Structures are given as C-alpha cells and as structure tokens.
Amino acid sequence: MRELASLVMEYYAECHRAKAEGRPVGWMPPMNGGIEVFYAMGLMPVFPENYSPVCAAFGAAPPHFETSEAMGFSRDLCGYMRNILGYVHGDMHGPLEPMGGLPEPDLIMSFGGGCIPAMKIFQHLERRFPHAKVFRADMPQVALDDIKEHHVAYAVSEMHRFIEFLERNTGRKLDEERLHEAVNLSDEACRLFDRIMSFRRNIPAPFGASEIGLMFVMVTRQGTRTAVDFLSRVLDEVACRAEARQGVVEEERLRLFWDNIPPWYDLGLLRYFEKAGGVVVAETYSSAWSIRLDTGDPIRALAVKSLMSYPLVSCVSIDRRRDMVLRACRDYAIDGAVFHSNKSCVPITLGQADIMKALERELGIPSVTIDGDHMDIRNFSLAQFQTRADAFMETLLERKGR
C-alpha cells in the first residue's frame, strides 16, 4: 500500500508530463477497451470520473460540490458527477487540487455506456472543452447474459471506428504488435488481481477491504507493465501472509461483506469493525475490474470488455446482483453483510432490501444498513455509523457464541 501511493503520484505526474511534451491527452470513462488502445499508441488516458475518489480522499471534494450546486446541479445527483463538474468549472490547477489537478484534454472519448450520470459527465465535458476532438461511441447497453454475437460484431466495428478516429486526430498509427502486447499485459493483470482477491477466502484473511485502493492500477494502468509488476509483488506478499496465517487482526472473529461503493473520503471506516475482530473480506465493487481477455484477437477482446464492464456493477438486474452477493457470501464464509445505502449512487443501492431478505432467508446471514455516500461526507454521520456498527457486531458475536 505504501508503494501504491507512489504509483498514484507517478500516474498523475505522467499525465502532466505528457501534456507538457505534446503527447495527446484523452479523457475517457473507466472500464473500457480504449485504455489498452491508448497505451499501445503512446497516448495518455485520463479518467475524470476516477479523479473524484482522489479528491474525496484528499478532502478537496466539498468546494467542487459547492461549485456544481451553484450551477444548478442537485445535491441528490451522483457524487462523482457533481465533483468533476465542479472541478472543471473551478480553478483546475489551484493549490488545493490533489496531484496538481488534471491536464486539459486534447481528446474526449464519450463511450455512451454505463449509468446515466457517467454519460452526462462526458456530455458536459464536451461543452466545457470545445477545442477537444470528441469521439462518441455507440456501444449497446446489453445485460451480461443477453450479449449475443451480433452485439459483439457491432462493438468490434465501434472499436475500429475508435482507432481510426485516434489515428486521424493524433497522426499516430496503431502498431498491432504493441496492441497485442497491451492486451496480454491487461489479461495478466486481471489474472493477478483475481488471484490476489482469492486469498481473501483464507481464514484468517491476509488483507481486508480497506486495501481496496489496489483497484487504482486496474483502473488507470491496464495494458501496462507497471500494473503487472506491481500486482506480482502484491501477490507474493499476500501469499506469504496467507501461508503464515497472518490475518488483518490478531483474532479474526467475524467475516463481513460490504455492498456498494466504499466511502472514499475515509476508507479507514472499513477498519472500524476490527475492534470486535471483524474483517471486511469481500465487497461488490471490486468484482468488475478483472475481465479476462481473449489475447488471440485483441480488438475483439477489447470490444467484449467494453460490452461487459458496466453490466457487472451499475447496469445489472437486481436478481443478478442478489445472486452475486449470495455467491460471494458462500465463497468467503461471511458471517454478516453491511449494506451501504449510498445517496450518491442510486443504481447500485436499489434492491438492497430484497438482497438482505434473500441473505437471511437462504443463508441465515444477517445484515445491517449504513446510510452514507461514497463521495459527499455531508451525507454521512459518524455517530450513526458507529451506533449501528457496534450493535450489529454485538449481535453477530452473540450468534456465534463469542
């Protein structure tokens, strides 16, 4: 985790370095096949949506919220959207902006996929940066189980159109060997990430949800040697901890599941349960960042990745989310589930009551609801969180005769 902090700083330093050197900078959503294409072409991908958690972690989000709300954006809207829109309409490179802010985009990739606020972010960015060349994708929104070959064929055609757009507007040609290498590296990073996460099934778990920041390399560095090398070192450390039966706490009494996005302004809240021997060993949000790729056909692989990414988290049916949660709770020997009722992300919060009932009915696993927000600390009460968490842990310990 200490090394990860350096990787975060180096990524944003490279973003600014690319801009200073005249290397085209493109703003894009996360979780799409364009990332590997960018790295293969020597372009710099920047993720404004994912800059929002960084702002929250550094305490820089509140003034951004004030700016966006003054523009007329409701406080009930997505915290990612309100933060980034407030950021781009403020002092983008002011002294309080984490990592020096973001370099202005030369290119904007509006992929047309995902939840509505994510799409609205990029529609607004098009107006904010009128000089940027814009690629508007037309990826179909298809449920994971309903993806058919004709959807894949259409997504492949969109990937080709995307590559042509980049070549035309940057003067760079895509090297097929470099793309193949990027896809191989991306698939290897996903394999390593899955392997790292699998060790959390161990009792005791060698690491907990407060280390979910590992996802940063899966968001920003897919398709690079940087991600593979870092995750290889993480895997070695986690495997050693697992072999030594070294857990997060001295005595792991309770194994917990966290539903929804974590509170980026204070990931330490996920460690609050540790005082009672509780460890959050699994969560929903880390499940969408390790889509394995068919490295034999790079462009098709990236097209499939773009189709699959969003239905894994924010555009998924309640039935499928329920099945995902139940399966995870079985696989990770969960004692209790914590449901984050997230004011800033309604799509992922909908259906939580049904899932909680299914957990109790089918697995006998109790749950608790924590009211909060993954971005806006104004919608979170520490006292309420502590009261509910304490009562929940006491109940779980009584059930286990502890």
Residue, then its C-alpha position, 0 to 999 in steps of 0.5 A: m500500500r505504501e508503494l501504491a501511493s507512489l504509483v498514484m503520484e507517478y500516474y498523475a505526474e505522467c499525465h502532466r508530463a505528457k501534456a507538457e511534451g505534446r503527447p495527446v491527452g484523452w479523457m475517457p470513462p473507466m472500464n473500457g477497451g480504449i485504455e489498452v488502445f491508448y497505451a499501445m499508441g503512446l497516448m495518455p488516458v485520463f479518467p475524470e470520473n476516477y479523479s473524484p475518489v482522489c479528491a474525496a480522499f484528499g478532502a478537496a471534494p466539498p468546494h467542487f460540490e459547492t461549485s456544481e450546486a451553484m450551477g444548478f446541479s442537485r445535491d441528490l445527483c451522483g457524487y462523482m458527477r457533481n465533483i468533476l463538474g465542479y472541478v472543471h468549472g473551478d480553478m483546475h490547477g489551484p493549490l488545493e487540487p490533489m496531484g496538481g489537478l488534471p491536464e486539459p484534454d486534447l481528446i474526449m472519448s464519450f463511450g455512451g455506456g454505463c449509468i446515466p450520470a457517467m454519460k452526462i459527465f462526458q456530455h458536459l465535458e464536451r461543452r466545457f472543452p470545445h477545442a477537444k476532438v470528441f469521439r462518441a461511441d455507440m456501444p449497446q447497453v446489453a445485460l451480461d447474459d443477453i450479449k449475443e454475437h451480433h452485439v459483439a460484431y457491432a462493438v468490434s466495428e465501434m472499436h475500429r471506428f475508435i482507432e481510426f478516429l485516434e489515428r486521424n486526430t493524433g497522426r499516430k498509427l496503431d502498431e498491432e504488435r504493441l496492441h497485442e502486447a497491451v492486451n496480454l499485459s491487461d489479461e495478466a493483470c486481471r489474472l493477478f488481481d483475481r488471484i490476489m482477491s482469492f486469498r481473501r477466502n483464507i481464514p484468517a484473511p491476509f488483507g481486508a477491504s480497506e486495501i481496496g485502493l489496489m483497484f487504482v492500477m486496474v483502473t488507470r494502468q491496464g495494458t501496462r507493465t507497471a500494473v503487472d509488476f506491481l500486482s506480482r509483488v502484491l501477490d507474493e506478499v499476500a501469499c506469504r501472509a496467507e501461508a503464515r496465517q497472518g490475518v488483518v487482526e490478531e483474532e479474526r472473529l467475524r467475516l463481513f461483506w460490504d455492498n456498494i461503493p466504499p466511502w472514499y473520503d475515509l476508507g479507514l471506516l472499513r477498519y472500524f469493525e476490527k475492534a470486535g475482530g471483524v474483517v471486511v473480506a469481500e465487497t461488490y465493487s471490486s468484482a468488475w475490474s478483472i475481465r479476462l481477455d481473449t489475447g488471440d484477437p485483441i480488438r475483439a477482446l477489447a470490444v467484449k470488455s467494453l460490452m461487459s464492464y458496466p453490466l457487472v456493477s451499475c447496469v445489472s438486474i437486481d436478481r443478478r446482483r442478489d445472486m452475486v452477493l449470495r455467491a460471494c457470501r458462500d465463497y468467503a464464509i461471511d458471517g454478516a453483510v453491511f449494506h451501504s445505502n449510498k445517496s450518491c449512487v442510486p443504481i447500485t443501492l436499489g434492491q438492497a432490501d430484497i438482497m438482505k431478505a434473500l441473505e437471511r432467508e437462504l443463508g441465515i446471514p444477517s445484515v445491517t444498513i449504513d446510510g452514507d455516500h461514497m463521495d459527499i461526507r455531508n451525507f454521512s454521520l459518524a455517530q450513526f455509523q458507529t451506533r449501528a456498527d457496534a450493535f450489529m457486531e454485538t449481535l453477530l458475536e452473540r450468534k456465534g457464541r463469542 
